[in-house]
Amino acid sequence: MTLLADLAVRSRAAARDADRAVLDAAARHVLDTAGCTVSGSAHPLAARWVPLLTGAPDGIRAIGARGPWPLETAVEIDATLAHVDEFDPLHGPAGVAPGAVVVPAALHVGRTLDAGGEQVLRAVVAGYEAVVEASLRYGGPALYAAGWWPTALFGALGSAAVTAHLLGLDEPRTTAALALAAAQLGGLLSADDLGDAHYLLCGRAAAHGVRSARAAAAGLTGSASLLDAPAAAALGRPPEPASPDGAAHLTGTAIKSWPCARPLHTVLAALEELAADGVVAGSGEAVRIALPRAALRFVTADRAPGGPAEAAASAAVAVAGALAGRAREPGWYRDPQGAADVVLGTDPGLDAVFPGRWGAVVTVGTASRRVLLAPGDPERPLPDAAVRAKAAGLLGVDAADPRITAVLGLGDAPRAAPVLDALLPRDAPVPGPGRVIPGTRGTLVPDGVPHRPRTRRHDGARSDGRGTRPPDP
């Protein structure tokens, strides 16, 4: 069986076998991604880019821009804006952001076909399975070193699997949809400034996957062996064995607590833990940060980033945001108001557990903290209240807003369209994202994950599982 044929089998099985717990998790990812899209509509990229797109008089509205737009353009808009603030779901071991490429396709194709809520959620599960498994087969974050961005490289497979499911394609046609999507896979990771092009790749991949599945439904075909010998030659490595059967890949995907590059999340978690112990960097004091070597492919210590994309990858900006109590606000990275003095390095222990753990060691003065799991990681999940709070902040509504409740209950909706229509932009502008929610210590979203009890040692280290030793497995 070719790799693409196996992805078709896996994605269909994941969608078919998803139980209520998996479907409820899928609904949380829909809510989270939709919130990121609404927030992304206020990003500077949107104002420059959306007017360049071509609408359609009989088209549909996107969450991030009113339109009307052709179906694939609506998907492209929302996929791009979902990822532009680096706040969307991430599968760490695969190094991909599946929510951005999968959820907009599921929402817009499902709404166009008048699908039921459960059908849309099963499509989301199928899409996550395809894009995550494809990236895992080729090493996920290991592709960074070769200049490839896995989300752009494999993202079209996710949206193709979504659309194939919603169109009711059988296994051979689903394989054809993935083959058509794979025919133009690509997406280079810049070695300097990421710029706007980095985010546009995400939207283009999502739109291409939708188009590919529609083409397969019309009878078009592609080579089912593209991800075997051809991809191995292009990527410089053979595919790895299939992931073991078991839990759907969606359940291994994190809902992010901070709108910045994922390696910085454990940095920010460590800073919060140090601050809770009364250890805070003073003015002009350098914060020393060790990360996995692969993370330094795109994380920088840049104190004057060229734009929002570079700010989201800057440890100096993220640490300054933490010190200012604003690290969870998308607006902080769009227009940074400061930069901290940081020193980046590596740690062999972090390399040994990467990419299963995107850890960090942070040192302030003589106190150090090693954190391997960030709030929102599958092993350290955000409680429902924190998921609601994040969505509320991004949507500009109260956490008890019925639209949030409706999305979380999407699996019970006989028709998804009314739930999804409520997410579309209204005539009145949405209150600005990035506002401070009362009681969150000046951040957009509290993680809601209680800190473990700590004891202080004379050397300033901690004796709990997230101090100088790794956390409990």
Summary of the structure (lengths in Angstrom):
residues: 473
radius of gyration: 21.1
end to end distance: 35.2
largest distance: 70.5
contacts: 1835
relative contact order: 0.13
helix: 49%
strand: 7%
